[in-house]
């Protein structure tokens, strides 16, 4: 099985919104008594990811 890697470039506002959504999802899963391991993994990867500055050129 091939291990695919994806790169997502987010602005600071988008990154904040994704983190808040993941935290809300984790709280919902906890309230339902379900496991939150997958959400925890994604949160860790997102918070540890390097921030990269990009310039966008519109044509």
Secondary structure, DSSP 8 states (H G I E B T S, - for coil): -----------HHHHHHHHHHHHHHHHHHHHHT---HHHHHHHHHHHHS----------
